[in-house]
Amino acid sequence: MSTMTTISRDGLTARIDSMGAQLCSLALDGREYLWQADPAFWGKHAPVLFPIVGNLRADAATSAAGPCAMARHGLARIYEHELVDVSEDGSSVTYEFSSSDETLKAYPYRFKLNMTYALTGPASLTQTFTVTNTGDVDLPFSVGGHPAFNIPAPDAGDEAFEDYEFRFAEPWTAKCPKILGGGLADPEDTFTPVEDADTLALSRDCFAYDTMIFDHVPGNTVTLVGTKSGRGIRVDFPGFDFLGVWSAPGAPFVALEPWTGHATYTTEDDVLEHKENITILKAGKTDTRAFTITLL
């Protein structure tokens, strides 16, 4: 049975559900920034993505260890995670999810995933993924976050969805693969939401192809902010080469998703180890990635 744990630091609080180790609330002085899972649009808050990000072709792949069968975004989000640590000051929490006889049927590799949520500043939360290869063969995997944020942000007055913009560290051009049927990404059929600019106006047209998959965002940082209120979110994601940006049709939220990998490309085969940008972790080794959410 899942349990909810609350961490706090001064006026910043976060709640995490042991089911999926999912962040379910992130509030500053009582103002809720995280999407509250209205099932009319999308009934989740911020799933943990592991050991894949996005879709496999027909939810299946082969691998050096045997066949894999996983739906979009993998296994971590659909399993209970064990609460293993809460800091003495109550500002951080760590969960653990390990391979089992059941997970081995879908993903034939032995692993341990630790998820840590820590309030690291007066308005900042850092989410850390620690993957350990507990088996005796190479471990192919991707990790990613999927936090969705209320847009308009709290206390933003009469701002509308279209009053927000993405701000980048410097001008750049982003060519994004289109997401096609079955959730695959086509790197040969792209669109260009950002062209020699350091801003992108938020609109429903941003999601004409489901998700904007940004590759190597300048400085590994993005800010989504209201042009009138200055309210919003900044996400800093060193160590994550990709950023997925998504919203459901008509929904009052935007998901800012740091990823180490991405959905299967239409140009790829279906061998897990062959996936572009997959991480290969040697037996006994550990890989750690973290991103930070700052509320504005």
Beta strands, then each sheet from edge to edge (+ up, - down):
strand 1: 4-9
strand 2: 12-17
strand 3: 22-28
strand 4: 31-32
strand 5: 60-61
strand 6: 68-69
strand 7: 82-86
strand 8: 92-98
strand 9: 111-121
strand 10: 124-133
strand 11: 139-141
strand 12: 148-150
strand 13: 164-179
strand 14: 185-201
strand 15: 211-215
strand 16: 221-226
strand 17: 232-236
strand 18: 242-246
strand 19: 253-259
strand 20: 279-281
strand 21: 286-295
sheet 1: 1+ 2- 3+ 4-
sheet 2: 5+ 6-
sheet 3: 7+ 8- 9+ 10- 21+ 17- 16+ 13- 14+
sheet 4: 11+ 20-
sheet 5: 12+ 19- 18+ 15-
end
